[in-house]
C-alpha cells in the first residue's frame, strides 16, 4: 500500500489522506492516470489494462488490484461476455501502450501495413480518379464522438434502422448484410434516452427485423455512464441519444457451426455495425463504435437467455447536417470536468425552445412514479 500511495502522491503532487477518495475529484485527469500506470508498472512489473486503470479511481482500488493480481487464478476460462477473447495467450504477451502520445505515434506508423516484402514483384493497379464524389464517399464513413442534444425525428430513426430489416423478394428473405448460413444469430437491442428520439420513450428495446418494430423490453430505465471507460467513452455517452447492442444467440448458431460460431457472429456484428455507420449520416445520425463496456449490470433489462452473449456495442445521436462530413476527433485527454461541462451547456443552449421543452418534459415524465 505504501508504494502505491507514494506513486499517487508523486504524480498528483498532493497528499491523499483518504485512501478511498476519488482521484478524479482531487483533480486527476486521464494523463495523470496514465502517468500513475507508468510508475506502477516500473514498480510492480505489471499494470492494469487501460480500461481497468481508468476504473481504479482511488488509492485503495489500485492497492486492491495488485493484491488480487498476486492471488492464484481459479480458472482461465473466459466469462460469458468475454467469450470473444478465447485463447489469447499471444495477444496477452504484448505490453499495452497507455500514453496517449505514444498511442498516436503508434497509430501514425500504420503498423498494419506490411513493409517487410522488399523488392518482391508486384502489379500496379489502376487508381481511381480523386473526384469530389469519391472524396465524399470516403468522408461518409466517419466516427462521431460529439452529438447534438436535438431530438432525432422518428422517421429518420426508422429509416436508419431499416438497413437491418428483412424484406421478401420472390419468396426469399433478403438482408442488406451477410449472415453465417443465413441464420441471422446476431440480434439488435437498443437503449433510448429520455426525449432524444421523437415518439420513442426511454427504455430498452429489441429490434424485430421481420416486422421492423421496436419491441419494448424494460421501460423507464436509464443507463449509468460508468458502464463505459472513464475519460475515453463517458463524455461521448453523456451526449449520445441511444446505444445499440449486438447480441448473439448461441442457440441460433451453435447447432450449425459449433465453436466456430463465435467467429461468425463476430463477423456478422461487424458487418451490421458498418452498415449502420455508412447509412447513418444520410439521416443526420452519427455513430461511434465502442470497444468495451460493463454489460452485466444492465443485462437484465434486455431479458436475455444464458445463451445470449454481447458481441459489440455502439453509441449514436443526432449530428448537425453541416458537420456530417467533418468527423469529430476525440480529445478528452487532460480535459477538465469544468471544460467538458461548459461544452455540454453550450450544446444545451443551442437547442430551440421547442426542443428544450421536449427534452425537459421527457425527463420529468421519467421521474414520475
Secondary structure, 3 states (H helix, E strand, C coil): CHHHHHHHHHHHCCCCCCCCCCCCCCCCCHHHHHHHHHHHHHHHCCCCCHHHHHHCCCHHHHHHHHHHHCCCCCCCCCCHHHCCCCCCCCHHHCCCCCCHHHHHHHHHCCCCCCCCCCCCCCCCCCCCCCCHHHHHHHHHCCCCCCCECCCECHHHHHHHHHHHCCEEECCEEECCCCCHHHCCCEEEEEEECCCCECCCCCEEEEEECCCCEEEEEEECCCCCHHHECCCCCHHHHHHCCEEEEEEEEHHHCHHHHHHHHHHHHHHHHHHHHHHHHHHHHHHCEEEEEECCECCCCCHHHHCCCCCEEEEEEEEEEECCHHHCCCCCCCCCCCCCHHHHHHHHHHHHHCCCHHHHHHHHHHHHHHHCC
